[in-house]
Amino acid sequence: MVNAVAEELKARGNEAFAAKNFEEAIALYDKAIEVDSTNFIYYNNRAAAYHELKNYAKAIEDAKRSIAIENNAKAHARLGAALWAQMKYREAKSEFEVAATMDPSKTSIKDSIQALEQLINPMASTSAYANRRGVPHPYEYARAAAAANAAVQLWGGEFVSVETGTIGLVLDVAVAVLAALQLVSSMLAPPMASTLWTYVLLITMGQQAVVMRMRNLLQFKMDILSSWMSHFSSLLFTLCFFAQLTSVRPIMFMVVFIAAYSVLDLVQKRQQVATLMGPMYRLIAPYMQQADLAKDAIRIFTATVEALLLFTVMFTGGTFFTLVYIQYAKYRYNHDGYVKLAFKGLRMTITRMTTKSFMPQAVDRYAQKFFDLLDKRVGDCGAAFAEPQPLHNSVTGEAAGQPLLEVERLAEHGIGAADITKLKQAGIFTVPGVQMQCRKDLIQIKGLSEAKVDKIIEAARRVSEVGFITGSSCLQQRSTILRISTGSVALDQLLGGGGIESRSITEAFGEFRTGKTQIGHTLCVTCQLPLEMGGGNGKAVYVDTEGTFRPERIRPIAERFGMDSNSVLDNILVARAYTHEHQAHLLSMVAAKMAEDQFSLLVVDSITALFRVDFSGRGELAERQQKLAKMLSQLMKIAEEFNIAVYITNQVVSDPGGASMFVADPKKPVGGHILAHASTTRLSLRKGRGDQRVCKIFDSPSLPELECVYSISEQGIIDAVE
């Protein structure tokens, strides 16, 4: 028999959970359990709250208590999610498999099992390390990404080569040579090594000062000085300055990564090096060519050395310099995608070692506590070294993702099941989905009176209050935005590093054969990649209005990224639209799909084709634009509600105005100002030489009007081929 008092406490706990007041939610669930300790649901809910606070031990304890009361699928899923967060992948997979047996309808549980299988057996390794140790190399993911031309997600603070003239080349060579001498002398002549260490630090400071001068960072203004922490050159200058100031003893790892970045700079400037050296350059040309081909591997290696240096400094660097290096590592982690990858790989490798069968559990427990401590000091938030978490699928957060507030939550505030069903039939499946609808649209839903609509709106406000937030909170929300690679490193860089953004609309327009549809096909594959490989770890929806979707194009693209083509095709939902009304109906069905499963991409190819067919002449222009505006608003709501990337293609029309004879390219995109204001980022595509295509940022709130060159190949979108 259900206890009314306990149920009321549970409902209040669910409200606190939805408002992200997890401590309060736990306190209310505690009281509910005190009143009725025989209800397994209360333990499940408390486990979810503990999980959000990263108290995985307590989450595991509550999940086991729930199972002891009544063997249920949700408790096994909770237990699996907590074990996953502790990186105990095999145990987590076993729990999810039990949950899947008990509740086979939950597709998210099956997705979690597949994701864990990939973590347990990431991919076949060809490295000598893997052959010797019998485990994948810790950076096999990154190597696979580089081999597939999938860029590491960039954060703006990575090492970049800056044109510094002859003096810059001389300083690069000096640092590389002195570093090599210092490493040799540290083994053969230790007293000389200390002197060379000082020279390495001083010349590196001069080297980075030249770079800072070229980047206008040597200005003693507060806004400039505050930006130092996001630039590699100023961070390295500061680190060397404090190393010299505190008379730190020579640190081999620091010498190695300083030299490696100098080598990278020389490789980037090999044309200038060849000009300076003349015929002598032929002696080193093959080595420079090999280094150029291995740039990504060098970057990953160098970032790994920076991560390992954190442990070396803790034992040998002294208290003050240790604190300095922790701050350096923090800012490098927050602004360098390669350093992020290195720290994740480091934890993954150590966890593999500590979870071996012959290792005492205490070793793994203390190792994880150590990384959690580093997490607080180095990470920008609570997941600095964390592996990707299970996909969410329920209101109480089946896993570590942000809870999806399903529309059923309105029942807790007096909304009847029949009214909730009507909302679902209208394509509204979440509480934010209710809040994104205006009152008059809700009233138009069959069976909902004005009084009921007012009650639904009030209930939605109680479940999730929408109001003002601070700029800092907004910045934190944007940290959850995904970036999906286009397949071309140059195009990803043009888009800000990483590809197209979630929670926004990216529009590509241009004449035929410019690559609009090919980008869409490539995105349908890359969106399924893990986050660390430039993907979105989710499925794709493709709304085809022109009959251009070709499943056979997906196969070679999937093979390029080392993915099973059949699985990739199974994860793409395709719908052919024939009228603009049919197109709108299909988009209303999208919300239902995304409420049930994990998606990361929605493609509409093209957004305007059917509107141009169904509406003709100026007499119908106003109606066409109004309906187009409503559809674009619907797309933006879907993007924000489910944190997905929306990619739309658009046609162009020749400008019949008199000014067209004075413009190099008189074509302009269809849709007018309505489409221009609705799209977050607009890309103008045009044909180049041969297989080359040119993409230009036509409009964006954050990107400069630059352009890049890419190519279309059998494997999808790639970097330009000469």
N, C-alpha and C positions, 0 to 999 in steps of 0.2 A: 504494500500500500504506500503510495507516494505521500510524503510528509509535506504539507503546504508551507510550513515555516522554512524547511530546508530548501524547497523549490524557489521560494522568494529570495533567499540568500544566494542561491545559485544564479538566479536571473540578475541580481545586482552585481554579482561577480562577473557575469558575462558582459554587462555594461561597462564595468571598470576595465575588463580585458580589451573591449573594443576601443576604449579611450586610451589604451596603452598604459593604464595605471596598474601594472602587473603586481606590484606589492599589495595594493588594495584588493585586487582580485584574489590573491592568495589568501589574504585575511578573511575575506567573505567565504571562500571555498572551505577554509578551516572551520568556520562556524557552521556551515552546512553539514560538514562531516561530523562535527560534534553532535548535531541534532539527529543525523541519520548516517551512521557509518557503514550501512549495508548497501548504499547506492554506488555502483561502480562509476557512474557518469561523473560524480563529483571528483573522484580521483583522476579521471581522464582530463577534466578541465584544469585541475590544479597542476597536473603534469605539463600541460601546454603553457601555463603561466610561468612555471619554473624554467621551461625550455627557453622562453623569450628572455629571461634574465640570465641565461647561459649557466644555470645551475643544473647541469645535466645529471648529476648524481641523484638529486631529489626527483627529477623528472622520471628517471629510471625506477626509483623506489615506488613512486605513485603508480606508474604503469603496471608494475608487478603486483601491487595491491589490488588494482582494478581487475587484473586477470585472475587473481586468487578468489575474488568475489564472484565474477562471472567471466568466463573466457569469451572475449569480444575482439573484433577486428581492429577497432580504433585503438585499444590499449596496446596491441601488438605493433601497430603503426607508430604510436607514440614512443614505444620502447625502441623501435628501429631508428626513429629520427634522432633520439638522444644518443644512441650508440654510434650513429653516423657522425654526429657532431664531435664525438670523442675519437673519430677516425677508426673505429672498430668495424670495418666495412663488412667482414664476413658474418659477424654476429648480427649486424644490422640487416644484412640481406636475408638471413634466416628468419628474422622477425617479420620482415615485409612479406616474405613468401607465405608465412602462416596467415598473415592478414589477407593476402590475396586469395588464399584457399577459402577463407571464411566469408569474404566479400569480393567475389570476382568482378563485380560491376564497377569498382573503383579503378579507373584507368590511371589515376595519379600514383597508386600503389605500384602498378606494373611499371610505370615510368621510373619510379624510384628504384625498383629492382634492376632495371636496365642500366640506370646511371651507376649504381653500386657495382654492377658487373664490369662496367668500363673502368671503374676505379681499382677493382681487384685485379683485372686483366686489361690494362690500358690499351696495349697494342703490342704486336710482335716487335721485339727489340733486336737490332742488328749490332749494337755496340759491344765492344769487348767486355765492358763492365758487366753488362747483362749476362753475357755468356759465362763469365767467371762466377758471378754471384747468384745467378738464377733468378734475379729480379729485374724489373725494368729500370733503366737509368733514370735518375731523378729528374732529368730535364728532357726526357724522351718526348713529352708533349710539345715542348717548345721547338724541338728539332723537327718534329712532324709538321708543325705549323709553318716553320721557315721553308721546309721542303715543298709545302703546298702553296707557297706565296701568301700565306695568311699572316698578316702583321700582328705582332704583339700590341695589345691595346696601349696606346701612348697617352701620357698624362701631362705633357708640356714641359717637363723639367729634365728630359733626357739629354744626354750629351749630343751636341750638334757642332758640326765643323763650321767655323766662322773664318771668313777671308781676313787674314792678318798680315799679308805680305810676306816678304822675305824674312823679317824678324821672327814671325810666327813659326815658319819652317825651321829656322835655326834653333829656336827654343824647343820645338818638338824633338828634333834630333838630339839636342843636348840632354833633354830629360830621358829619352830612351837609352842613350849610351851610358849616361851616369847611373841609371837604374840597373842596367846590366852589370856594370862594374861593381856597383854596391852589392848586388846579390852574390857575385863571385867572391868579392873580398870578404863578405860576411862568413864565408867558409874557410878562406885561405889566410886572410889578414884582418881580423876583427878590429884592431885600432883604426885602420884605414877606412873600414866600413862606416864608422861613426862620422868621420869627416865627410865622406861621400853622401851620407844620409842628410847632413846639413845642406850640402849643395843641391841635392834633389829637391828638398823642401823649398829652398830659396828660389831656384830657377822655376819650379812649378808655380810658385806665387807670382813670379814675373810673367810667366806664360799665361796664367789665367787673368792677370791684371790687363794684359794686352787685349784679351778676348772681351773682358768687361768694358774696356774703353770703346771697343768697336760696337758693343751692344748698348752703349750709353748708360752703363750701370755705375760708372765712377762719378756719381753726382751725389753730394751730401744733402739730399732732400728726403724727407721722411717717406714719401710715397715710393721713391726709388730704393731706399734702404730696406723698406719693408718687403720689397719684391725680391731681395737677394735670396731669401729662403726657397724660392721656387726656380732658381737658375743653377744649373750644374756648375758653371764657372765660378760664381760667387761663393757657393758652398765649399768647393774644393779649395779656393783661396783661403777661406776662413779656417777650414780644417788644418791646412798646412801652417797657417799663422799661429794657431794655438799649439800645434805640435812643436813648432820652433820655440814658442814662448815658454812652454812648460818643460823644455829639454827632454822630451820623450825619447827613450832609447829606440834604435832602429827597429821598425816593424816590417817584416818581409812582405806580408800580404798588402800593406799599404803601398810599398814600392812597386809591387806587381801591378796593382790596378791603375796606379798613376802612369806607369809605362805603357800599359795596354791602351789607355785612352789616347796617349800621344801617338801610338802606332795607328790607331783608328783615324786620327786627324791627318796623318801623313798619307794614309791610303786614300782618304777623301780628296786630298790635294795632290794626287800622283801626277797630274798633268803639269802643275807648277814645279814639282820635284824633277820631272823629266826635262823641263825647260832649263832649270838651273844646272843639272848634272850633264846635260848634253849627251855625247856618245857613251859616257860612263853609266848612264841609266840602264843600258841593256844588261848590265851585270845583275841588277836587282829586279828587273822587270818581271821575271817569272814569279818571284816571291810576292811582289806587290799585287800581281794578278790573283794569286792564290788567296792572299789576305782579303782582297776585294770580294772574292766569292764566299769567303767565310766570315763576312762582317757580322752577320747575325749571331753566329756561334761565338765570335770574339766578345760581342756585347753581353751575351748570356754568361760566358765565362767570367768576364770582368765584374758583372753584377753579383755573381756567386761569390767571388773573392771579397767584394764589399760586405756581403752578408756574413761570411765566415769571419771577417775581421772584427765583427762585433764581439765574438767570443774571445778572440785573441786579446783585444784591448781590455776586456774585463779583467784578465789575469795579469797583463803586463803593462798596461798603459797608465796606471795611477788613477786615483779617484777623480781628479779634475778633468783629465783628458778623457776618461771613460764617460763622464757626463757629457762632455763636448761631442764625443763620437755618437752617443745615443741620440742626441739632438740631430746630428748630421744624418744618421740612419733614418730617423723619423721623417725628416723633410725629403730625403731621397726616396723613401718608400712611398710617400704621399704624392710624389711628382714624377716618378720614373717607373714605367711599366715593366722594364727588365728587372729592376730591383724587387718589385712586387713579386714577379715570377720566381726570383731567386729565393726569397724568404719562404714562399709557399713550398717550393721544392725541398728546401732545407727541412722544414717540419715534416713533410711527407716522407723523406728519406729516414729521418731519425725515428719516426713513428713505425715505419716498416721494421726497423731493427728492434725496437722495444716491444713490439707485439709478437715476436717470434715465440714459439711454444716453449723454448728453453729459458726464456727471460722471465724473472719474477714479475708479477703484476705491479709490485711496488715501483719497479724501475719505470714502467710506462706511466704510472700515476704521477710520479715526481717529474718525469720528462714533460708531461702535458702541463703540469703546474708551472714549470719553468717557462714554457712557451707562452702560457697565459700571462705570466708576469711580464715577459717581453712584449706581449700583445698590448698591455696597458701603457708601456713606456714608449714603444716604437710606433704602434698603429695609430691611425687617425681616429679609429672608432673601435668597436668591440670585436672586429673580425679580421684583424691584420693578417694573421697567418692561416685563417680558416679555409678549409676546403669548401667547394660548392655544396650547398645544403639541399636537402630534398625539396621537391616541388610542393608548394602549398596546394591544398585542395579543400579546405573547409573553414568554417567560420572561426573555429578556435585554433587555427594554425596547426594543421596536421604535421607540419614540419617547421623549419626555421624561417621560412619566408613570412612576409607580412600577411596577416590574416585577411582572407577575402570575405568581406561582409556580405553574405548572401541575403537575398531579399526575405528569406524565411525568418530572419532576426526581427522583422516587424511584428511577428506573432507575439513576441514578448511584451509588446506595448498595445495589445488589444486589436490588432488587425487580423481579420479572419482568414482562414485557409482559402476560401473561395476568392477573396479579393487578391490574395497573393498569387493565386493561379492566373487571375486576369492580368496582373502585371507581367507575369512571365509570358503569357500569350501575346502581349504587346512588345516583347523583346526586352523587358527590364528584369534582370536577374540578380542585381546587387543593390545594396543600399545607396552607394554613390550613384548608381544608375538612376535611382529615383530622384536624387538631389540634382541631377543634371537635366531633368525635364522641367519645363515650365508648367505652371498650373493648368493653363488652358489645354495643353497637350494631354495631360493626365485626365482631364475631364472628358476628353474625346474617346477615352478607352471605354468600350462597351461594358455597361454594368456598374460603372463607378460614378456616383453622384458627387456633387460639389462638396457635400458634408463629408463623404468618405475620403475624397481626395485631400481635404484639409486635415483629416485625421491621419492619413498616410504620410503627408508631409511632416506633420508634427512628430509622428513616430520615428521617421527617418532622422529627424534632428536629434531625438533622444539617443538613438543608437550611435550616431556619428555626427557631432557638431562640426559644421563647416563655417569658419570665420577667418579672422586675420591671424597671421603668424609672423614671426620675426624673419628678417632676412637670413639669419643664421639657420633657422629651421628650414627655410626654403632651400638653402644651399645643401643642407643635410638630405632633404628629400631628393634633390637632383643627383645625389651620390648613388641613388638606386637606378639611375637611367642606364639602359643597356646600349651598347654600340655593336652593330652587326656589320661585318666586313663585306665589302663589295667584291672581293676577290683580287682587287688591284691595290697594291700598297700606295701608289701615287694618288689614286682616287680616294682611298681612306684618309690619307694625309690631308688632302684638299678639304675633306669634310670634318676636319678638326682632329683627326687621329682616331682610327678605330672603325669608321664607317658611319652608316646612318643611325640616328638616335631614336630611341623609343620615346613614347609620350609626345610625339610630334609627327607632322606630315611632311614627307620629302617628296617633292614633285620634280619629275624629269620631263622636259618637253624638247621637241626637235622634229625635224622631218623624218621620213622613213629611212631605215638602215643606219640610224645613229646609235643604236644599242639600248634603247629604252627597255624593250622586252627582254633582251639578254641580261641586263642588270637584274630585272625581276626574277628571272630563272636562277641566276647565281645566288641571289639573296635567299631564295627558297631552300637552298642547300646550306649556305653558311649560317643561317639562323638556327640550324639544328646542331651546330658545333658547340662544344663546351665554352663557357665564358672566357676561359684563359686562352682559347684559340681564336678569339674574335667572333664568337657566335652568341646566340641568345638562349641556348639550351631549351628550345621550344619548337613547336610545330608551326606550320605556315598555312595561311588561307589565301587562295588565288581566285579573285573574281575576274573572269575573262569576258570582256564585252566585244572583243574583235575577233575571237576565234584563233588566237595566236599562241595559246599554251600548248607546248609540245613535251609530253613526258619523256620521249626519247632523248631530248636535250639534257634532261636531269641526270641521266646515267653517267655520261663521261665527266660531268661536273662533280658528282658525288665520288667517283673513283679518284679524281684529282686530289680530293681531301681525305682519301683513305676511308671512305664510308661505304657501307653496304647500300647499293643503289635501290634495292627493293624496300629496305626499311625507310630510306629517305622518301621514296614515292608514297609509302604508306602514311607518312607524316605530313603530307601536303593535301589539303582539302581544296578541290577545284570545283567551281560552279560557273556555268556559262549563262550569261545574262543576255536577253533579247530586246528588252525595252527599258526605259529609265525607271519605270515602276517596278519591273522585275528586279532590276539592280538594287533599288531601295529595299525591296523585300528581302533579298539575299543578305544585305548588310544588317537588317534587323535580326536575321537568323544567326549572324556571326556571334552576337553576345551570348546566345545560348551555348554555342560550342565552347567559347572561351571561359564560360562559367564552369564547365565540366572538366576541362583539360588545360594543359599548359601550352600556351601559344606565345610566340614572340614576334610574328610578322603578319601583316595583312597587305596584300598587293591588289590594286585595282588597275587593270590594264584594258582600256584607258578610262579615265574618269568622265570624259566629255563626249565620247563617240556616240553614245545612244541619245544624248541630249540634242546633238546636232541633227540626228535623224528624226526624232520625235517632235521637234519644234522648228518651225521655219518662219522666216520673215520677221520684221521688226514688231509686228503686232503680237507675237507670242514671246518676244524677248524678255519682257518683265517676268512672265510666269516661269520661263526657263531658268532665269537667274535666281529667282526665289527658291525654286525646287533644288537647284544646284547648291545654293547656300545651305539649305537644310540638310542635304546629304553630306556636305563637307563638315557641317557642325556635328553630325552623327559620327563621322569618322574620327574627329578630334576627341569626342567623348569616349569612344571605344579605345583610342590610343591611351588616354589618361586613366580610364577605369581599369584597364587590364595591363598597363605598362608594356605596350607592344609598339613596335615600329610600323608606321603606315607608309608604304611606298606607292605613289600613284604616277601613272604616265599621262601625258597630255599631248594633244595634237597641236599643230601650228597652222596659221592661215596667213596668206600674203596680205600685207597692209595695202589697201587700195588707195590710200591717201596720196596727195601730191608730193609729200615729203619722201615717199619711198624711193624716188629716183636719186636722192642725195644720201641714202643709207646703204652701207655695204650689204647688210642682210635685212631686207624689209619684212621678214617673217616675224610674226608675234604669236604668243600662245593663245589658244582659245580659252574662253571663260571670263575674260575681262577682269575688273577689279575684285569681283567676288572671289575668284579663285586665287588671285594674287595675295589678298589679305588672309585667306584661310590657310595657305601653305606656309609652313614654318621655314623650310629651305627650298629654294627653287633652283634647279640645275638646267642650264641651257646646253644641249648636246648638238654637235655638228660633226660633219665628216672631215677627216683629215686625209693624209696621204696613205694610199693602199688600205691596209686593215686598221689603220689608226683612226681613233675618234678623239674629239676634244670636248672636255667638260668644263664649263665655266660657272662659277657661283653667280647666279643672276640676282638672287636676293636671299638674305639671311640676317637674323638678329645678332649673330655673333661671329660670322665668318667674313673675311675680306673678299673682295671681288677678284679672285685669282682663277687660274685655269690650269688644267693638267691634261696629259695625253694618256690614253689607254688603248687597248686593243681587244678585239673580239676573237676568241679562239674556240676550238671544239670543246675545251674545258671551261668555257664561260668567259667572264671578264678577267683579263690579266693586264700586267703592266705592258706599256708600249713595246712593240717589237720593231726594231729598225729594219 
